[in-house]
Amino acid sequence: MVRTQHDTRQVARCTLCPAGCELALAPTGPDAWRTEYPRTDGGGLCPRGGALGGLLGHRRRIVQPAARQNGRLAPVAMRAALRRVLDAAGNRPIVLLLDGNVPIEQMAAAAAWCAAWEQARLCLVIEPGDEQMLRGVEAGGAEYLREDALGECDGFVVVGDALAANPICARAMLDRRRAEPKTPLVVVDPGAGAAAKFATHRVDVAAGMELAAVAALAAAAGVGVEVPARVPAAEMPSAVAAGEAVAACRRLGVLVAAEHARTGAWGQIGYIASRLAEAKGGGVAPQPA
């Protein structure tokens, strides 16, 4: 949240991906802002975040219903805009495109609306990395791990900054670790996010090498998976140690969050994570943005 006074720099966070990088918004006029890079040590911001102020304040940004008239956009009432869509569609199907980052309540409302209207179809638009991860997880066959079941797990593997995508998961894992201090918590996250601070076994891996690390971890845990260009286990000792730490788990919880723009292998990562969870009697909890 950002206050709207125009007297000082406002500290905020970018919301264009799960990383939540710190940034500063400086006023440039009424309801107009400029993005500034964070001044704290270790702060970072990608080009998308750097352009956030310009995106929000762009003069051609559409912020209300509009219709094109004589080649230009003119504001119209929402009811009038919907009436135009319905009239143009006639008896043909209407597709509702919904951003996958909206609150789940809005997704549920849109799904209910489309279910009640035979002419309507719902298309949920999500990040490519999230889509690949979800398809991989589904192909792996593991059961979906609900948040209320996390506390029953006797070990955890977290891939990516899953706790930033869904902080609610942190409570169940940390409660389990508090009750059972020997519960292994393995983290594979080049960015060293929130989960890495509490890891019992942190896998040292560079960005883009998550697939090799997860594959080595699964193999050390006794789960055979075939992946291309496998990195020799000797070159990833921390992944091997992490796999051995969860090898004896009877109910392993695996959380996966795709880190956008880092690697294109999230389908395979999701698949291996799902196979690992299933082999160790647990479930997998994908955490899309």
Sequence and secondary structure as in RCSB ss.txt:
>XXXX:A:sequence
MVRTQHDTRQVARCTLCPAGCELALAPTGPDAWRTEYPRTDGGGLCPRGGALGGLLGHRRRIVQPAARQNGRLAP
VAMRAALRRVLDAAGNRPIVLLLDGNVPIEQMAAAAAWCAAWEQARLCLVIEPGDEQMLRGVEAGGAEYLREDAL
GECDGFVVVGDALAANPICARAMLDRRRAEPKTPLVVVDPGAGAAAKFATHRVDVAAGMELAAVAALAAAAGVGV
EVPARVPAAEMPSAVAAGEAVAACRRLGVLVAAEHARTGAWGQIGYIASRLAEAKGGGVAPQPA
>XXXX:A:secstr
     SSS EEEE  SSTT  EEEEEEEETTEEEEE   STT    HHHHTHHHHHT TT   S EEEETTEEEE
  HHHHHHHHHHHHTTS EEEEEETTS HHHHHHHHHHHHH TTEEEEEE  HHHHHHHHHHHHHT EE  GGGG
GG SEEEEESSHHHH THHHHHHHHHHHH TT  EEEE TT  GGGGG SEE    TT HHHHHHHHHHHTT   
  TT   GGG HHHHHHHHHHTT SSEEEEE   TTT S HHHHHHHHHHHHHHTT EEEE   
